[in-house]
Amino acid sequence: MNPAASLLGPLYNLYTSALGNSVGMVVGYATLIGIVALVWWTIANRDDVISGFDLRSATIGNYVILLVVGLALYYLVSQTFGFPIVGAIFVAAVSTILFHWCMTAFEGETV
């Protein structure tokens, strides 16, 4: 049983097909250890992460709105206009970033 192969899935298969079985296995385990270390560090420093990313209910709500706008734009561009997947993702991402900039730049100052 190879835990890296079962947890990483297609990424592990990419490693082994590109680098060979032995080097791919080492890189797969290194990736798995790195993911576990990143999750552990994030949990251990959750207060710094929350303050650094400014995770409040207002900002989380803005991120949810941006995600919904991005997904709606992707669906509109790919299904209605028939763009290919990469083009639809690019147009949706750029349009969502522009929408986010407009929300923050034209917000106005408090009186």
N, CA, C and O atoms as CSV, one atom per row, in Angstrom:
chain,resi,resn,atom,element,x,y,z
A,1,MET,N,N,0.840,-1.180,0.000
A,1,MET,CA,C,0.000,0.000,0.000
A,1,MET,C,C,0.882,1.239,0.000
A,1,MET,O,O,1.740,1.410,0.866
A,2,ASN,N,N,0.659,2.085,-0.971
A,2,ASN,CA,C,1.416,3.317,-1.106
A,2,ASN,C,C,0.492,4.487,-0.747
A,2,ASN,O,O,-0.380,4.846,-1.539
A,3,PRO,N,N,0.674,5.086,0.437
A,3,PRO,CA,C,-0.238,6.158,0.842
A,3,PRO,C,C,-0.117,7.396,-0.034
A,3,PRO,O,O,-1.106,8.101,-0.238
A,4,ALA,N,N,1.066,7.674,-0.552
A,4,ALA,CA,C,1.219,8.843,-1.414
A,4,ALA,C,C,0.440,8.666,-2.710
A,4,ALA,O,O,-0.158,9.618,-3.211
A,5,ALA,N,N,0.444,7.464,-3.249
A,5,ALA,CA,C,-0.292,7.213,-4.497
A,5,ALA,C,C,-1.788,7.336,-4.286
A,5,ALA,O,O,-2.492,7.872,-5.142
A,6,SER,N,N,-2.289,6.843,-3.152
A,6,SER,CA,C,-3.730,6.907,-2.926
A,6,SER,C,C,-4.182,8.313,-2.537
A,6,SER,O,O,-5.302,8.701,-2.869
A,7,LEU,N,N,-3.348,9.086,-1.846
A,7,LEU,CA,C,-3.751,10.429,-1.429
A,7,LEU,C,C,-3.527,11.478,-2.513
A,7,LEU,O,O,-4.328,12.404,-2.643
A,8,LEU,N,N,-2.469,11.353,-3.282
A,8,LEU,CA,C,-2.183,12.345,-4.321
A,8,LEU,C,C,-2.852,12.028,-5.647
A,8,LEU,O,O,-3.075,12.926,-6.459
A,9,GLY,N,N,-3.172,10.775,-5.873
A,9,GLY,CA,C,-3.913,10.370,-7.067
A,9,GLY,C,C,-3.178,10.671,-8.367
A,9,GLY,O,O,-2.056,10.207,-8.567
A,10,PRO,N,N,-3.809,11.451,-9.260
A,10,PRO,CA,C,-3.213,11.717,-10.570
A,10,PRO,C,C,-1.893,12.475,-10.495
A,10,PRO,O,O,-1.055,12.347,-11.389
A,11,LEU,N,N,-1.698,13.264,-9.439
A,11,LEU,CA,C,-0.427,13.974,-9.300
A,11,LEU,C,C,0.719,12.985,-9.091
A,11,LEU,O,O,1.803,13.164,-9.647
A,12,TYR,N,N,0.485,11.953,-8.298
A,12,TYR,CA,C,1.500,10.920,-8.096
A,12,TYR,C,C,1.790,10.184,-9.398
A,12,TYR,O,O,2.945,9.885,-9.701
A,13,ASN,N,N,0.744,9.890,-10.169
A,13,ASN,CA,C,0.947,9.230,-11.459
A,13,ASN,C,C,1.748,10.119,-12.404
A,13,ASN,O,O,2.562,9.623,-13.183
A,14,LEU,N,N,1.522,11.426,-12.341
A,14,LEU,CA,C,2.301,12.355,-13.158
A,14,LEU,C,C,3.764,12.330,-12.750
A,14,LEU,O,O,4.651,12.312,-13.603
A,15,TYR,N,N,4.019,12.328,-11.432
A,15,TYR,CA,C,5.396,12.268,-10.947
A,15,TYR,C,C,6.099,11.000,-11.426
A,15,TYR,O,O,7.220,11.063,-11.932
A,16,THR,N,N,5.446,9.857,-11.269
A,16,THR,CA,C,6.105,8.599,-11.631
A,16,THR,C,C,6.281,8.450,-13.135
A,16,THR,O,O,7.268,7.867,-13.584
A,17,SER,N,N,5.345,8.965,-13.917
A,17,SER,CA,C,5.518,8.842,-15.363
A,17,SER,C,C,6.560,9.824,-15.893
A,17,SER,O,O,7.228,9.536,-16.886
A,18,ALA,N,N,6.707,10.968,-15.252
A,18,ALA,CA,C,7.684,11.948,-15.730
A,18,ALA,C,C,9.082,11.678,-15.194
A,18,ALA,O,O,10.068,11.900,-15.897
A,19,LEU,N,N,9.179,11.199,-13.951
A,19,LEU,CA,C,10.483,11.076,-13.312
A,19,LEU,C,C,10.940,9.642,-13.084
A,19,LEU,O,O,12.073,9.419,-12.656
A,20,GLY,N,N,10.092,8.680,-13.358
A,20,GLY,CA,C,10.431,7.287,-13.080
A,20,GLY,C,C,9.855,6.874,-11.740
A,20,GLY,O,O,9.400,7.714,-10.964
A,21,ASN,N,N,9.875,5.578,-11.472
A,21,ASN,CA,C,9.240,5.069,-10.257
A,21,ASN,C,C,9.935,5.509,-8.982
A,21,ASN,O,O,9.269,5.941,-8.041
A,22,SER,N,N,11.257,5.410,-8.925
A,22,SER,CA,C,11.953,5.695,-7.666
A,22,SER,C,C,11.950,7.188,-7.355
A,22,SER,O,O,11.614,7.578,-6.236
A,23,VAL,N,N,12.318,8.032,-8.323
A,23,VAL,CA,C,12.345,9.473,-8.083
A,23,VAL,C,C,10.922,10.005,-7.922
A,23,VAL,O,O,10.682,10.893,-7.104
A,24,GLY,N,N,9.986,9.474,-8.688
A,24,GLY,CA,C,8.591,9.881,-8.556
A,24,GLY,C,C,8.029,9.544,-7.186
A,24,GLY,O,O,7.241,10.307,-6.626
A,25,MET,N,N,8.435,8.394,-6.643
A,25,MET,CA,C,7.983,8.020,-5.310
A,25,MET,C,C,8.549,8.980,-4.264
A,25,MET,O,O,7.835,9.390,-3.350
A,26,VAL,N,N,9.820,9.337,-4.394
A,26,VAL,CA,C,10.436,10.269,-3.441
A,26,VAL,C,C,9.771,11.637,-3.533
A,26,VAL,O,O,9.467,12.240,-2.503
A,27,VAL,N,N,9.541,12.134,-4.732
A,27,VAL,CA,C,8.893,13.428,-4.907
A,27,VAL,C,C,7.451,13.368,-4.413
A,27,VAL,O,O,6.962,14.344,-3.843
A,28,GLY,N,N,6.769,12.266,-4.613
A,28,GLY,CA,C,5.408,12.099,-4.117
A,28,GLY,C,C,5.345,12.143,-2.599
A,28,GLY,O,O,4.481,12.808,-2.028
A,29,TYR,N,N,6.261,11.432,-1.945
A,29,TYR,CA,C,6.299,11.471,-0.488
A,29,TYR,C,C,6.701,12.850,0.019
A,29,TYR,O,O,6.181,13.308,1.037
A,30,ALA,N,N,7.624,13.521,-0.677
A,30,ALA,CA,C,8.006,14.874,-0.276
A,30,ALA,C,C,6.824,15.829,-0.402
A,30,ALA,O,O,6.636,16.700,0.447
A,31,THR,N,N,6.033,15.672,-1.448
A,31,THR,CA,C,4.841,16.491,-1.617
A,31,THR,C,C,3.839,16.216,-0.510
A,31,THR,O,O,3.249,17.149,0.033
A,32,LEU,N,N,3.642,14.968,-0.172
A,32,LEU,CA,C,2.712,14.599,0.893
A,32,LEU,C,C,3.175,15.145,2.238
A,32,LEU,O,O,2.364,15.660,3.008
A,33,ILE,N,N,4.457,15.039,2.526
A,33,ILE,CA,C,5.002,15.577,3.777
A,33,ILE,C,C,4.872,17.102,3.795
A,33,ILE,O,O,4.569,17.687,4.835
A,34,GLY,N,N,5.100,17.743,2.655
A,34,GLY,CA,C,4.947,19.196,2.573
A,34,GLY,C,C,3.516,19.640,2.813
A,34,GLY,O,O,3.288,20.647,3.483
A,35,ILE,N,N,2.547,18.908,2.276
A,35,ILE,CA,C,1.138,19.257,2.494
A,35,ILE,C,C,0.773,19.088,3.963
A,35,ILE,O,O,0.095,19.942,4.534
A,36,VAL,N,N,1.216,17.997,4.578
A,36,VAL,CA,C,0.932,17.770,5.994
A,36,VAL,C,C,1.591,18.861,6.846
A,36,VAL,O,O,0.981,19.353,7.796
A,37,ALA,N,N,2.827,19.241,6.516
A,37,ALA,CA,C,3.507,20.295,7.268
A,37,ALA,C,C,2.803,21.640,7.102
A,37,ALA,O,O,2.711,22.407,8.060
A,38,LEU,N,N,2.311,21.936,5.913
A,38,LEU,CA,C,1.602,23.190,5.681
A,38,LEU,C,C,0.288,23.244,6.460
A,38,LEU,O,O,-0.061,24.281,7.023
A,39,VAL,N,N,-0.433,22.131,6.492
A,39,VAL,CA,C,-1.678,22.085,7.262
A,39,VAL,C,C,-1.381,22.230,8.754
A,39,VAL,O,O,-2.081,22.956,9.460
A,40,TRP,N,N,-0.349,21.542,9.231
A,40,TRP,CA,C,0.025,21.645,10.642
A,40,TRP,C,C,0.434,23.064,10.997
A,40,TRP,O,O,0.024,23.570,12.042
A,41,TRP,N,N,1.228,23.723,10.160
A,41,TRP,CA,C,1.662,25.092,10.418
A,41,TRP,C,C,0.474,26.052,10.413
A,41,TRP,O,O,0.407,26.969,11.231
A,42,THR,N,N,-0.465,25.834,9.483
A,42,THR,CA,C,-1.644,26.693,9.414
A,42,THR,C,C,-2.492,26.552,10.674
A,42,THR,O,O,-2.994,27.548,11.194
A,43,ILE,N,N,-2.655,25.336,11.165
A,43,ILE,CA,C,-3.429,25.131,12.392
A,43,ILE,C,C,-2.694,25.710,13.591
A,43,ILE,O,O,-3.317,26.309,14.468
A,44,ALA,N,N,-1.384,25.541,13.640
A,44,ALA,CA,C,-0.617,26.050,14.773
A,44,ALA,C,C,-0.593,27.585,14.805
A,44,ALA,O,O,-0.533,28.174,15.884
A,45,ASN,N,N,-0.637,28.227,13.650
A,45,ASN,CA,C,-0.579,29.685,13.572
A,45,ASN,C,C,-1.880,30.275,13.043
A,45,ASN,O,O,-1.862,31.228,12.264
A,46,ARG,N,N,-2.999,29.713,13.461
A,46,ARG,CA,C,-4.286,30.133,12.911
A,46,ARG,C,C,-4.604,31.593,13.202
A,46,ARG,O,O,-5.252,32.249,12.387
A,47,ASP,N,N,-4.160,32.127,14.359
A,47,ASP,CA,C,-4.433,33.535,14.661
A,47,ASP,C,C,-3.697,34.459,13.703
A,47,ASP,O,O,-4.256,35.460,13.256
A,48,ASP,N,N,-2.455,34.135,13.386
A,48,ASP,CA,C,-1.695,34.934,12.422
A,48,ASP,C,C,-2.291,34.825,11.025
A,48,ASP,O,O,-2.318,35.807,10.282
A,49,VAL,N,N,-2.765,33.643,10.667
A,49,VAL,CA,C,-3.378,33.446,9.353
A,49,VAL,C,C,-4.671,34.242,9.246
A,49,VAL,O,O,-4.928,34.881,8.226
A,50,ILE,N,N,-5.489,34.206,10.303
A,50,ILE,CA,C,-6.758,34.946,10.290
A,50,ILE,C,C,-6.509,36.435,10.203
A,50,ILE,O,O,-7.193,37.124,9.446
A,51,SER,N,N,-5.545,36.957,10.958
A,51,SER,CA,C,-5.278,38.399,10.896
A,51,SER,C,C,-4.564,38.774,9.608
A,51,SER,O,O,-4.795,39.863,9.083
A,52,GLY,N,N,-3.726,37.932,9.096
A,52,GLY,CA,C,-3.006,38.238,7.862
A,52,GLY,C,C,-3.904,38.259,6.631
A,52,GLY,O,O,-3.729,39.097,5.747
A,53,PHE,N,N,-4.863,37.340,6.572
A,53,PHE,CA,C,-5.790,37.299,5.442
A,53,PHE,C,C,-7.032,38.149,5.680
A,53,PHE,O,O,-7.908,38.230,4.819
A,54,ASP,N,N,-7.106,38.788,6.860
A,54,ASP,CA,C,-8.236,39.644,7.220
A,54,ASP,C,C,-9.549,38.884,7.082
A,54,ASP,O,O,-10.474,39.328,6.401
A,55,LEU,N,N,-9.612,37.742,7.734
A,55,LEU,CA,C,-10.786,36.888,7.632
A,55,LEU,C,C,-11.847,37.354,8.635
A,55,LEU,O,O,-11.859,36.937,9.793
A,56,ARG,N,N,-12.717,38.212,8.163
A,56,ARG,CA,C,-13.883,38.667,8.912
A,56,ARG,C,C,-15.105,38.272,8.116
A,56,ARG,O,O,-14.988,37.813,6.980
A,57,SER,N,N,-16.269,38.445,8.696
A,57,SER,CA,C,-17.481,38.052,7.982
A,57,SER,C,C,-17.688,38.910,6.733
A,57,SER,O,O,-18.187,38.417,5.722
A,58,ALA,N,N,-17.307,40.199,6.797
A,58,ALA,CA,C,-17.478,41.064,5.621
A,58,ALA,C,C,-16.563,40.636,4.475
A,58,ALA,O,O,-17.002,40.587,3.326
A,59,THR,N,N,-15.309,40.329,4.767
A,59,THR,CA,C,-14.390,39.932,3.692
A,59,THR,C,C,-14.719,38.546,3.168
A,59,THR,O,O,-14.576,38.288,1.973
A,60,ILE,N,N,-15.156,37.655,4.041
A,60,ILE,CA,C,-15.555,36.326,3.573
A,60,ILE,C,C,-16.780,36.443,2.678
A,60,ILE,O,O,-16.886,35.740,1.674
A,61,GLY,N,N,-17.709,37.333,3.038
A,61,GLY,CA,C,-18.878,37.576,2.186
A,61,GLY,C,C,-18.478,38.121,0.835
A,61,GLY,O,O,-19.045,37.725,-0.184
A,62,ASN,N,N,-17.498,39.034,0.807
A,62,ASN,CA,C,-17.003,39.557,-0.469
A,62,ASN,C,C,-16.364,38.455,-1.311
A,62,ASN,O,O,-16.552,38.413,-2.527
A,63,TYR,N,N,-15.611,37.566,-0.668
A,63,TYR,CA,C,-14.987,36.472,-1.408
A,63,TYR,C,C,-16.032,35.518,-1.976
A,63,TYR,O,O,-15.875,35.004,-3.084
A,64,VAL,N,N,-17.100,35.284,-1.211
A,64,VAL,CA,C,-18.176,34.408,-1.703
A,64,VAL,C,C,-18.859,35.056,-2.904
A,64,VAL,O,O,-19.154,34.380,-3.889
A,65,ILE,N,N,-19.110,36.363,-2.827
A,65,ILE,CA,C,-19.724,37.076,-3.955
A,65,ILE,C,C,-18.816,37.012,-5.178
A,65,ILE,O,O,-19.293,36.779,-6.289
A,66,LEU,N,N,-17.521,37.214,-4.989
A,66,LEU,CA,C,-16.589,37.140,-6.112
A,66,LEU,C,C,-16.543,35.731,-6.703
A,66,LEU,O,O,-16.436,35.580,-7.920
A,67,LEU,N,N,-16.622,34.713,-5.871
A,67,LEU,CA,C,-16.632,33.343,-6.367
A,67,LEU,C,C,-17.889,33.070,-7.186
A,67,LEU,O,O,-17.820,32.443,-8.243
A,68,VAL,N,N,-19.026,33.535,-6.703
A,68,VAL,CA,C,-20.282,33.338,-7.440
A,68,VAL,C,C,-20.248,34.086,-8.767
A,68,VAL,O,O,-20.681,33.558,-9.792
A,69,VAL,N,N,-19.732,35.319,-8.749
A,69,VAL,CA,C,-19.628,36.102,-9.990
A,69,VAL,C,C,-18.690,35.407,-10.976
A,69,VAL,O,O,-18.990,35.328,-12.167
A,70,GLY,N,N,-17.561,34.907,-10.486
A,70,GLY,CA,C,-16.622,34.214,-11.351
A,70,GLY,C,C,-17.199,32.950,-11.965
A,70,GLY,O,O,-17.010,32.690,-13.153
A,71,LEU,N,N,-17.904,32.163,-11.157
A,71,LEU,CA,C,-18.520,30.941,-11.682
A,71,LEU,C,C,-19.636,31.259,-12.672
A,71,LEU,O,O,-19.790,30.577,-13.685
A,72,ALA,N,N,-20.415,32.300,-12.372
A,72,ALA,CA,C,-21.486,32.690,-13.300
A,72,ALA,C,C,-20.903,33.186,-14.622
A,72,ALA,O,O,-21.424,32.863,-15.690
A,73,LEU,N,N,-19.831,33.963,-14.557
A,73,LEU,CA,C,-19.188,34.426,-15.784
A,73,LEU,C,C,-18.592,33.267,-16.572
A,73,LEU,O,O,-18.684,33.233,-17.799
A,74,TYR,N,N,-17.979,32.318,-15.866
A,74,TYR,CA,C,-17.427,31.154,-16.554
A,74,TYR,C,C,-18.537,30.390,-17.274
A,74,TYR,O,O,-18.379,30.009,-18.433
A,75,TYR,N,N,-19.660,30.165,-16.585
A,75,TYR,CA,C,-20.767,29.448,-17.199
A,75,TYR,C,C,-21.310,30.224,-18.402
A,75,TYR,O,O,-21.578,29.641,-19.453
A,76,LEU,N,N,-21.470,31.529,-18.244
A,76,LEU,CA,C,-21.990,32.360,-19.327
A,76,LEU,C,C,-21.076,32.316,-20.551
A,76,LEU,O,O,-21.537,32.142,-21.679
A,77,VAL,N,N,-19.799,32.474,-20.314
A,77,VAL,CA,C,-18.850,32.533,-21.429
A,77,VAL,C,C,-18.680,31.169,-22.085
A,77,VAL,O,O,-18.592,31.079,-23.309
A,78,SER,N,N,-18.632,30.104,-21.285
A,78,SER,CA,C,-18.392,28.784,-21.876
A,78,SER,C,C,-19.644,28.206,-22.520
A,78,SER,O,O,-19.565,27.641,-23.611
A,79,GLN,N,N,-20.791,28.334,-21.874
A,79,GLN,CA,C,-22.000,27.710,-22.397
A,79,GLN,C,C,-22.715,28.573,-23.425
A,79,GLN,O,O,-23.156,28.072,-24.459
A,80,THR,N,N,-22.832,29.863,-23.149
A,80,THR,CA,C,-23.588,30.730,-24.049
A,80,THR,C,C,-22.762,31.145,-25.262
A,80,THR,O,O,-23.225,31.062,-26.400
A,81,PHE,N,N,-21.536,31.593,-25.006
A,81,PHE,CA,C,-20.712,32.101,-26.104
A,81,PHE,C,C,-19.823,31.037,-26.731
A,81,PHE,O,O,-19.228,31.282,-27.780
A,82,GLY,N,N,-19.715,29.867,-26.120
A,82,GLY,CA,C,-18.978,28.754,-26.698
A,82,GLY,C,C,-17.472,28.886,-26.657
A,82,GLY,O,O,-16.785,28.341,-27.522
A,83,PHE,N,N,-16.934,29.600,-25.667
A,83,PHE,CA,C,-15.484,29.719,-25.542
A,83,PHE,C,C,-14.894,28.376,-25.133
A,83,PHE,O,O,-15.569,27.587,-24.472
A,84,PRO,N,N,-13.644,28.097,-25.515
A,84,PRO,CA,C,-12.976,26.898,-24.993
A,84,PRO,C,C,-12.700,27.068,-23.497
A,84,PRO,O,O,-12.802,28.174,-22.966
A,85,ILE,N,N,-12.357,25.984,-22.829
A,85,ILE,CA,C,-12.231,25.991,-21.370
A,85,ILE,C,C,-11.194,27.006,-20.895
A,85,ILE,O,O,-11.467,27.781,-19.978
A,86,VAL,N,N,-10.017,27.011,-21.503
A,86,VAL,CA,C,-8.960,27.921,-21.056
A,86,VAL,C,C,-9.365,29.372,-21.286
A,86,VAL,O,O,-9.124,30.222,-20.428
A,87,GLY,N,N,-9.968,29.662,-22.416
A,87,GLY,CA,C,-10.413,31.014,-22.695
A,87,GLY,C,C,-11.523,31.455,-21.760
A,87,GLY,O,O,-11.549,32.610,-21.334
A,88,ALA,N,N,-12.445,30.549,-21.430
A,88,ALA,CA,C,-13.533,30.888,-20.516
A,88,ALA,C,C,-13.004,31.149,-19.110
A,88,ALA,O,O,-13.464,32.072,-18.437
A,89,ILE,N,N,-12.043,30.344,-18.662
A,89,ILE,CA,C,-11.441,30.566,-17.348
A,89,ILE,C,C,-10.705,31.897,-17.329
A,89,ILE,O,O,-10.813,32.645,-16.358
A,90,PHE,N,N,-9.965,32.202,-18.377
A,90,PHE,CA,C,-9.211,33.453,-18.441
A,90,PHE,C,C,-10.146,34.654,-18.432
A,90,PHE,O,O,-9.927,35.602,-17.677
A,91,VAL,N,N,-11.178,34.628,-19.255
A,91,VAL,CA,C,-12.114,35.754,-19.320
A,91,VAL,C,C,-12.844,35.910,-17.991
A,91,VAL,O,O,-13.023,37.034,-17.521
A,92,ALA,N,N,-13.268,34.816,-17.379
A,92,ALA,CA,C,-13.967,34.894,-16.098
A,92,ALA,C,C,-13.049,35.409,-14.998
A,92,ALA,O,O,-13.479,36.207,-14.165
A,93,ALA,N,N,-11.794,34.969,-14.978
A,93,ALA,CA,C,-10.859,35.416,-13.948
A,93,ALA,C,C,-10.542,36.899,-14.099
A,93,ALA,O,O,-10.550,37.640,-13.116
A,94,VAL,N,N,-10.264,37.334,-15.324
A,94,VAL,CA,C,-9.937,38.744,-15.539
A,94,VAL,C,C,-11.143,39.628,-15.234
A,94,VAL,O,O,-10.988,40.696,-14.642
A,95,SER,N,N,-12.329,39.202,-15.625
A,95,SER,CA,C,-13.528,39.987,-15.351
A,95,SER,C,C,-13.824,40.046,-13.856
A,95,SER,O,O,-14.264,41.080,-13.354
A,96,THR,N,N,-13.592,38.961,-13.148
A,96,THR,CA,C,-13.816,38.953,-11.706
A,96,THR,C,C,-12.800,39.827,-10.991
A,96,THR,O,O,-13.145,40.521,-10.035
A,97,ILE,N,N,-11.557,39.803,-11.440
A,97,ILE,CA,C,-10.539,40.683,-10.852
A,97,ILE,C,C,-10.890,42.143,-11.103
A,97,ILE,O,O,-10.720,42.974,-10.211
A,98,LEU,N,N,-11.374,42.472,-12.292
A,98,LEU,CA,C,-11.814,43.837,-12.580
A,98,LEU,C,C,-12.995,44.217,-11.699
A,98,LEU,O,O,-13.044,45.337,-11.190
A,99,PHE,N,N,-13.945,43.311,-11.510
A,99,PHE,CA,C,-15.091,43.572,-10.643
A,99,PHE,C,C,-14.640,43.817,-9.208
A,99,PHE,O,O,-15.158,44.712,-8.541
A,100,HIS,N,N,-13.676,43.028,-8.726
A,100,HIS,CA,C,-13.136,43.215,-7.378
A,100,HIS,C,C,-12.439,44.563,-7.256
A,100,HIS,O,O,-12.594,45.248,-6.245
A,101,TRP,N,N,-11.685,44.947,-8.257
A,101,TRP,CA,C,-11.018,46.242,-8.234
A,101,TRP,C,C,-12.041,47.370,-8.199
A,101,TRP,O,O,-11.872,48.348,-7.471
A,102,CYS,N,N,-13.095,47.232,-8.981
A,102,CYS,CA,C,-14.144,48.252,-8.981
A,102,CYS,C,C,-14.815,48.338,-7.618
A,102,CYS,O,O,-15.126,49.433,-7.150
A,103,MET,N,N,-15.042,47.197,-6.979
A,103,MET,CA,C,-15.658,47.208,-5.636
A,103,MET,C,C,-14.773,47.921,-4.642
A,103,MET,O,O,-15.280,48.656,-3.795
A,104,THR,N,N,-13.473,47.731,-4.714
A,104,THR,CA,C,-12.591,48.338,-3.710
A,104,THR,C,C,-12.211,49.769,-4.078
A,104,THR,O,O,-12.091,50.613,-3.190
A,105,ALA,N,N,-12.019,50.063,-5.352
A,105,ALA,CA,C,-11.568,51.402,-5.737
A,105,ALA,C,C,-12.689,52.438,-5.692
A,105,ALA,O,O,-12.449,53.596,-5.350
A,106,PHE,N,N,-13.895,52.034,-6.030
A,106,PHE,CA,C,-15.006,52.977,-6.073
A,106,PHE,C,C,-15.863,52.932,-4.817
A,106,PHE,O,O,-16.977,53.455,-4.802
A,107,GLU,N,N,-15.351,52.315,-3.778
A,107,GLU,CA,C,-16.098,52.138,-2.548
A,107,GLU,C,C,-16.387,53.463,-1.859
A,107,GLU,O,O,-17.449,53.626,-1.258
A,108,GLY,N,N,-15.483,54.386,-1.934
A,108,GLY,CA,C,-15.651,55.672,-1.260
A,108,GLY,C,C,-15.128,55.612,0.157
A,108,GLY,O,O,-14.929,54.537,0.723
A,109,GLU,N,N,-14.912,56.776,0.712
A,109,GLU,CA,C,-14.393,56.863,2.064
A,109,GLU,C,C,-15.522,57.118,3.039
A,109,GLU,O,O,-16.552,57.688,2.678
A,110,THR,N,N,-15.324,56.696,4.274
A,110,THR,CA,C,-16.339,56.924,5.293
A,110,THR,C,C,-16.348,58.401,5.671
A,110,THR,O,O,-15.313,59.067,5.652
A,111,VAL,N,N,-17.516,58.892,6.009
A,111,VAL,CA,C,-17.652,60.320,6.356
A,111,VAL,C,C,-17.546,60.494,7.828
A,111,VAL,O,O,-17.634,61.617,8.324
